[in-house]
Amino acid sequence: MPYMLTPVTTPLEGPSSSIPSTGATPTTFPFTSATESLTPPSETSMTSTTAPLGTIFASLAGTWTMHRRLTSNLPYYPSGNFTGTATFTPHSSFSGSSYLYHETGEFLTDTGLVLRANQRYIYVHDTANEKISIWFTKSEGKGSFDAVTAPEDEEIDYLYMELEMERNEAVGGWKGVGDHLCELDLYSGLYDFRVQGNRDGEEMRRFGIQYRVKGPEKDYLSETAFVKR
């Protein structure tokens, strides 16, 4: 899951404990305060057995504030906090049932180095098979996003992850799980969609993504909280 990273500052002096946190820590994933938690699910929503993929996918459209905590178990791979913005823009691939996902922001490492980060994917809703999948783009992570470039000019590349949906009984929502083997690195993903029940038109305004990544030179946990603007 590569990034386009551009250094902004040199490391700060002093201990890493002096670096501010975004709040998106493992203990609060995927949301950063109790006020953003969902109300208890209704009896009707808890008995739903089919994920409302149409509602989930439609709700993704727009702009999201995002906070990510990356925790590495390897000393040479940085840990830190990412704060930025993510957009889901309609895309022409797969008969129009897709979005171009684009995130930009700054990654503050625990050593105080600030990096600009840029990442893109294409999200697809396969209505025939009721699946949500995430795909790489050919320009993913390359350079800055040009505002005059139409989303349809972003070319789809190859499959990153297809999600298997199941109930998230703890919060009354839905979760999607999937994985991706990139050479020797295994990416295990969990998508926490905070939408209840199976009712049409019920907008999702919060979701989270967690990746556990293991490989010969990678061993980290990435946790991201998204809140719609």
C-alpha positions as a Markdown table, in Angstrom:
| # | Residue | x | y | z |
|---|---|---|---|---|
| 1 | Met | 0.0 | 0.0 | 0.0 |
| 2 | Pro | 2.6 | 2.6 | -1.1 |
| 3 | Tyr | 2.3 | 6.3 | -0.6 |
| 4 | Met | 3.7 | 9.3 | -2.4 |
| 5 | Leu | 5.7 | 10.9 | 0.4 |
| 6 | Thr | 7.3 | 14.3 | 0.4 |
| 7 | Pro | 9.4 | 15.6 | 3.3 |
| 8 | Val | 8.1 | 18.8 | 4.8 |
| 9 | Thr | 10.3 | 19.3 | 7.9 |
| 10 | Thr | 13.3 | 17.7 | 9.6 |
| 11 | Pro | 12.8 | 15.7 | 12.8 |
| 12 | Leu | 11.9 | 17.7 | 15.9 |
| 13 | Glu | 14.2 | 17.7 | 18.9 |
| 14 | Gly | 13.1 | 16.0 | 22.0 |
| 15 | Pro | 11.2 | 12.9 | 22.9 |
| 16 | Ser | 8.5 | 11.5 | 20.7 |
| 17 | Ser | 6.0 | 11.9 | 23.6 |
| 18 | Ser | 6.0 | 15.7 | 22.9 |
| 19 | Ile | 4.4 | 15.1 | 19.4 |
| 20 | Pro | 0.7 | 15.7 | 19.4 |
| 21 | Ser | -1.7 | 12.8 | 18.6 |
| 22 | Thr | -4.6 | 12.9 | 16.2 |
| 23 | Gly | -6.6 | 10.8 | 18.6 |
| 24 | Ala | -7.0 | 7.9 | 16.2 |
| 25 | Thr | -5.3 | 5.4 | 18.6 |
| 26 | Pro | -5.9 | 1.7 | 18.7 |
| 27 | Thr | -8.1 | 2.1 | 21.8 |
| 28 | Thr | -10.4 | 4.5 | 20.1 |
| 29 | Phe | -10.5 | 3.1 | 16.6 |
| 30 | Pro | -12.4 | 3.8 | 14.5 |
| 31 | Phe | -13.8 | 7.0 | 16.1 |
| 32 | Thr | -12.1 | 9.6 | 18.2 |
| 33 | Ser | -14.7 | 10.5 | 20.8 |
| 34 | Ala | -17.6 | 8.9 | 22.5 |
| 35 | Thr | -19.9 | 11.6 | 21.0 |
| 36 | Glu | -19.4 | 10.0 | 17.6 |
| 37 | Ser | -20.5 | 6.5 | 18.7 |
| 38 | Leu | -23.7 | 5.1 | 17.3 |
| 39 | Thr | -26.9 | 4.9 | 19.2 |
| 40 | Pro | -27.8 | 1.3 | 20.2 |
| 41 | Pro | -29.1 | -0.7 | 17.2 |
| 42 | Ser | -32.8 | -1.3 | 16.9 |
| 43 | Glu | -34.2 | -4.8 | 17.1 |
| 44 | Thr | -35.1 | -4.6 | 13.4 |
| 45 | Ser | -31.6 | -3.6 | 12.3 |
| 46 | Met | -29.9 | -6.3 | 14.4 |
| 47 | Thr | -32.0 | -9.0 | 12.6 |
| 48 | Ser | -30.9 | -7.9 | 9.1 |
| 49 | Thr | -28.9 | -10.6 | 7.4 |
| 50 | Thr | -28.0 | -8.8 | 4.2 |
| 51 | Ala | -25.6 | -6.0 | 4.2 |
| 52 | Pro | -27.1 | -2.7 | 2.7 |
| 53 | Leu | -24.3 | -2.3 | 0.2 |
| 54 | Gly | -26.3 | 0.1 | -1.9 |
| 55 | Thr | -26.6 | 2.5 | 1.1 |
| 56 | Ile | -23.0 | 2.0 | 2.1 |
| 57 | Phe | -21.6 | 2.6 | -1.3 |
| 58 | Ala | -23.9 | 5.6 | -2.1 |
| 59 | Ser | -22.9 | 7.1 | 1.3 |
| 60 | Leu | -19.2 | 7.1 | 0.4 |
| 61 | Ala | -19.6 | 9.9 | -2.2 |
| 62 | Gly | -18.3 | 13.2 | -1.0 |
| 63 | Thr | -15.5 | 14.5 | 1.3 |
| 64 | Trp | -14.3 | 13.0 | 4.5 |
| 65 | Thr | -12.0 | 14.1 | 7.3 |
| 66 | Met | -9.6 | 11.3 | 8.1 |
| 67 | His | -7.2 | 10.5 | 11.0 |
| 68 | Arg | -4.8 | 7.5 | 10.8 |
| 69 | Arg | -2.5 | 5.9 | 13.4 |
| 70 | Leu | 0.3 | 3.8 | 12.0 |
| 71 | Thr | 2.1 | 1.6 | 14.6 |
| 72 | Ser | 5.2 | -0.2 | 13.3 |
| 73 | Asn | 6.9 | -3.1 | 15.2 |
| 74 | Leu | 10.1 | -2.5 | 13.2 |
| 75 | Pro | 12.5 | 0.3 | 14.1 |
| 76 | Tyr | 13.3 | 1.3 | 10.5 |
| 77 | Tyr | 9.7 | 1.6 | 9.5 |
| 78 | Pro | 8.1 | 4.8 | 10.9 |
| 79 | Ser | 5.2 | 5.0 | 13.3 |
| 80 | Gly | 3.1 | 8.1 | 13.4 |
| 81 | Asn | -0.2 | 10.0 | 12.8 |
| 82 | Phe | -1.7 | 11.0 | 9.5 |
| 83 | Thr | -4.3 | 13.7 | 9.2 |
| 84 | Gly | -5.9 | 14.7 | 6.0 |
| 85 | Thr | -8.9 | 14.6 | 3.6 |
| 86 | Ala | -10.4 | 11.8 | 1.5 |
| 87 | Thr | -12.7 | 12.3 | -1.5 |
| 88 | Phe | -14.9 | 9.7 | -3.3 |
| 89 | Thr | -15.6 | 11.0 | -6.8 |
| 90 | Pro | -17.8 | 9.2 | -9.4 |
| 91 | His | -15.7 | 7.3 | -11.9 |
| 92 | Ser | -16.5 | 5.8 | -15.3 |
| 93 | Ser | -15.1 | 2.3 | -14.8 |
| 94 | Phe | -17.3 | -0.7 | -14.3 |
| 95 | Ser | -20.3 | 1.0 | -16.0 |
| 96 | Gly | -20.1 | 3.9 | -13.6 |
| 97 | Ser | -20.6 | 1.9 | -10.4 |
| 98 | Ser | -17.3 | 3.2 | -9.0 |
| 99 | Tyr | -15.6 | 6.0 | -7.2 |
| 100 | Leu | -12.1 | 7.4 | -7.5 |
| 101 | Tyr | -10.8 | 7.5 | -3.9 |
| 102 | His | -8.1 | 10.2 | -3.3 |
| 103 | Glu | -6.5 | 11.0 | 0.0 |
| 104 | Thr | -4.1 | 13.8 | 0.8 |
| 105 | Gly | -2.6 | 15.0 | 4.0 |
| 106 | Glu | 0.4 | 15.1 | 6.3 |
| 107 | Phe | 2.0 | 12.2 | 8.1 |
| 108 | Leu | 3.8 | 13.2 | 11.4 |
| 109 | Thr | 6.2 | 10.4 | 12.5 |
| 110 | Asp | 6.9 | 9.7 | 16.1 |
| 111 | Thr | 10.3 | 11.1 | 15.6 |
| 112 | Gly | 8.9 | 14.5 | 14.4 |
| 113 | Leu | 9.4 | 14.2 | 10.7 |
| 114 | Val | 6.5 | 15.6 | 8.7 |
| 115 | Leu | 5.7 | 14.1 | 5.3 |
| 116 | Arg | 3.1 | 14.9 | 2.7 |
| 117 | Ala | 1.2 | 11.8 | 1.6 |
| 118 | Asn | -1.0 | 11.1 | -1.4 |
| 119 | Gln | -2.9 | 7.9 | -2.3 |
| 120 | Arg | -5.5 | 6.8 | -4.7 |
| 121 | Tyr | -7.7 | 3.8 | -5.3 |
| 122 | Ile | -10.9 | 2.9 | -7.2 |
| 123 | Tyr | -13.8 | 1.6 | -5.2 |
| 124 | Val | -16.3 | -0.6 | -7.1 |
| 125 | His | -19.8 | -1.8 | -6.3 |
| 126 | Asp | -20.6 | -5.0 | -8.2 |
| 127 | Thr | -24.4 | -4.9 | -8.0 |
| 128 | Ala | -24.8 | -8.3 | -9.8 |
| 129 | Asn | -22.8 | -10.1 | -7.1 |
| 130 | Glu | -23.4 | -7.7 | -4.3 |
| 131 | Lys | -19.6 | -7.1 | -3.6 |
| 132 | Ile | -17.5 | -4.0 | -2.9 |
| 133 | Ser | -14.0 | -4.2 | -4.1 |
| 134 | Ile | -11.0 | -1.8 | -4.1 |
| 135 | Trp | -8.6 | -1.5 | -7.0 |
| 136 | Phe | -5.2 | 0.1 | -7.6 |
| 137 | Thr | -4.9 | 2.9 | -10.2 |
| 138 | Lys | -2.0 | 3.2 | -12.6 |
| 139 | Ser | -1.1 | 6.6 | -11.2 |
| 140 | Glu | -1.7 | 5.6 | -7.6 |
| 141 | Gly | 0.7 | 7.5 | -5.3 |
| 142 | Lys | 2.5 | 9.3 | -8.2 |
| 143 | Gly | 2.8 | 13.1 | -7.8 |
| 144 | Ser | 0.2 | 15.6 | -6.7 |
| 145 | Phe | -3.4 | 15.5 | -7.8 |
| 146 | Asp | -4.2 | 18.0 | -10.5 |
| 147 | Ala | -7.6 | 19.6 | -9.9 |
| 148 | Val | -8.2 | 20.0 | -13.6 |
| 149 | Thr | -7.8 | 16.3 | -14.3 |
| 150 | Ala | -11.1 | 14.5 | -14.7 |
| 151 | Pro | -11.6 | 11.5 | -12.5 |
| 152 | Glu | -12.3 | 9.3 | -15.5 |
| 153 | Asp | -8.8 | 9.9 | -16.7 |
| 154 | Glu | -7.5 | 7.8 | -13.8 |
| 155 | Glu | -6.9 | 4.4 | -15.2 |
| 156 | Ile | -7.8 | 1.3 | -13.2 |
| 157 | Asp | -4.9 | -1.2 | -12.7 |
| 158 | Tyr | -5.4 | -4.4 | -10.7 |
| 159 | Leu | -7.5 | -5.7 | -7.8 |
| 160 | Tyr | -6.3 | -4.7 | -4.3 |
| 161 | Met | -9.1 | -6.3 | -2.1 |
| 162 | Glu | -12.6 | -7.7 | -2.4 |
| 163 | Leu | -14.7 | -7.4 | 0.8 |
| 164 | Glu | -16.7 | -10.2 | 2.4 |
| 165 | Met | -19.5 | -8.6 | 4.5 |
| 166 | Glu | -20.7 | -9.7 | 7.9 |
| 167 | Arg | -22.6 | -8.2 | 10.9 |
| 168 | Asn | -20.6 | -6.2 | 13.4 |
| 169 | Glu | -22.6 | -7.2 | 16.4 |
| 170 | Ala | -20.6 | -5.0 | 18.8 |
| 171 | Val | -21.9 | -1.8 | 17.3 |
| 172 | Gly | -24.9 | -2.9 | 15.2 |
| 173 | Gly | -23.2 | -2.0 | 11.9 |
| 174 | Trp | -21.4 | -4.0 | 9.2 |
| 175 | Lys | -17.8 | -5.0 | 8.5 |
| 176 | Gly | -16.0 | -6.1 | 5.4 |
| 177 | Val | -12.9 | -8.2 | 5.5 |
| 178 | Gly | -10.4 | -9.0 | 2.8 |
| 179 | Asp | -6.7 | -9.5 | 2.2 |
| 180 | His | -4.1 | -8.8 | -0.5 |
| 181 | Leu | -0.7 | -10.5 | -1.0 |
| 182 | Cys | 1.8 | -8.1 | -2.4 |
| 183 | Glu | 4.8 | -10.3 | -3.2 |
| 184 | Leu | 5.8 | -11.4 | 0.3 |
| 185 | Asp | 3.7 | -8.8 | 2.2 |
| 186 | Leu | 0.2 | -9.8 | 3.4 |
| 187 | Tyr | -2.3 | -7.0 | 3.9 |
| 188 | Ser | -5.3 | -8.1 | 6.0 |
| 189 | Gly | -8.1 | -5.5 | 5.9 |
| 190 | Leu | -11.1 | -4.8 | 8.1 |
| 191 | Tyr | -13.6 | -2.1 | 7.0 |
| 192 | Asp | -16.0 | -1.0 | 9.8 |
| 193 | Phe | -19.1 | 0.5 | 8.1 |
| 194 | Arg | -21.2 | 2.4 | 10.7 |
| 195 | Val | -24.6 | 2.0 | 9.1 |
| 196 | Gln | -27.4 | 0.1 | 10.8 |
| 197 | Gly | -30.1 | -2.1 | 9.4 |
| 198 | Asn | -31.0 | -2.6 | 5.7 |
| 199 | Arg | -33.1 | 0.5 | 5.1 |
| 200 | Asp | -32.9 | 2.5 | 1.8 |
| 201 | Gly | -31.7 | 6.1 | 2.2 |
| 202 | Glu | -30.0 | 5.7 | 5.5 |
| 203 | Glu | -26.8 | 7.6 | 5.1 |
| 204 | Met | -23.5 | 6.4 | 6.6 |
| 205 | Arg | -21.5 | 9.3 | 8.1 |
| 206 | Arg | -18.7 | 7.4 | 9.8 |
| 207 | Phe | -16.5 | 4.4 | 8.9 |
| 208 | Gly | -13.1 | 3.0 | 9.7 |
| 209 | Ile | -10.4 | 0.9 | 8.0 |
| 210 | Gln | -7.8 | -1.3 | 9.7 |
| 211 | Tyr | -4.9 | -3.0 | 8.0 |
| 212 | Arg | -2.5 | -5.4 | 9.5 |
| 213 | Val | 0.6 | -5.8 | 7.4 |
| 214 | Lys | 3.2 | -8.6 | 7.8 |
| 215 | Gly | 6.1 | -9.4 | 5.6 |
| 216 | Pro | 9.9 | -9.8 | 5.7 |
| 217 | Glu | 10.4 | -6.1 | 6.0 |
| 218 | Lys | 7.0 | -4.9 | 7.1 |
| 219 | Asp | 5.1 | -5.4 | 10.4 |
| 220 | Tyr | 2.6 | -2.7 | 11.2 |
| 221 | Leu | -0.9 | -1.8 | 12.1 |
| 222 | Ser | -2.8 | 1.0 | 10.3 |
| 223 | Glu | -6.1 | 2.3 | 11.7 |
| 224 | Thr | -8.1 | 5.1 | 10.1 |
| 225 | Ala | -11.2 | 6.9 | 11.1 |
| 226 | Phe | -13.3 | 8.7 | 8.6 |
| 227 | Val | -16.0 | 11.3 | 9.4 |
| 228 | Lys | -18.1 | 12.9 | 6.7 |
| 229 | Arg | -18.0 | 16.6 | 6.2 |
